[in-house]
Amino acid sequence: MRGFSINKAGHSLEQVDYDSTKVNLLVNNPRMEIMDQLIKKDKMFYIYPSAHEEVLEFYYVLSGVFKCEDYDGEKVVLSSGDYICSQGLEEPVHFKTLEDVKLLIFSNEESFYHVSEKLAALEEVSKLVEAKDRYTAKHSQRVAEYSVGIARKMKMDTGHLKRLSRAAFLHDIGKVHVPEDILNKPGKLTEKEYEIMKKHPADGAAMVEQTYYKDLAPIIHQHHERLDGSGYPDGLKGDEILIEAKIIAVSDTFDALTEDRIYRKAWTAESALKEIKAHKGDLYDETVVELFEEVLREEGKID
């Protein structure tokens, strides 16, 4: 029938389907796109400011539960029947899923193909994270969450926040080139083994340089640099190190210390933070450490 259509459940014009999310394009015309999106449990997602003031985005929660990390200074939990409107947004809004979440999305801007291209590029790279070690992927997700928490307190702009969150998730992908016997060695690494391990930031940077996310390469390359020049691979100091890399350095160290490793038991959150604070100003950026302490307190990880 002209001007009218009925489509059964499961039908879509196009679909992207990855480990953490699935997006279906339901309606596409020059004035409106309608999509549904499934986002898996314990994943972060964002609503970003549009480049155009007139763009309106509407998100209706079909099922699941998630939280908005900062709505007028408060955390808000959303569930089935709740909805979100975005127009003239000035800074990114950060969400985390508490269950699998399904959203119905309306937008007066064509965005599906841009989203699908970004997801495809990220998926290809993120598969490499888990190729060697499942622990690495879980660690990277936590590092990304800590890093975003710090960045939000710094009022980081949209471009920096996007790069930071993606770089944090991908910061260790270079470890796919490190032999498993070195990654899983129960004792101290030899000098030769340590030199191999120290190559992973540069290797990871080289890997993303071949993808849509090549702008993340400098951050990944620098995430083991330290303010006093004692880091690797280049021995950068102070302001030579990107702020995103400084944030990941603190988040990465904390998560590494507070997780069980084959050669030691996990530290408590309090003892790990104490160790990091003992080196603020020489290894770690003072402001980043202070804001990270605020993040940990708000999350109830320390008193």
Beta strands, then each sheet from edge to edge (+ up, - down):
strand 1: 14-17
strand 2: 21-29
strand 3: 32-39
strand 4: 44-47
strand 5: 57-63
strand 6: 66-71
strand 7: 74-78
strand 8: 83-86
strand 9: 93-97
strand 10: 101-107
sheet 1: 1+ 2- 3+ 10- 5+ 8-
sheet 2: 4+ 9- 6+ 7-
end
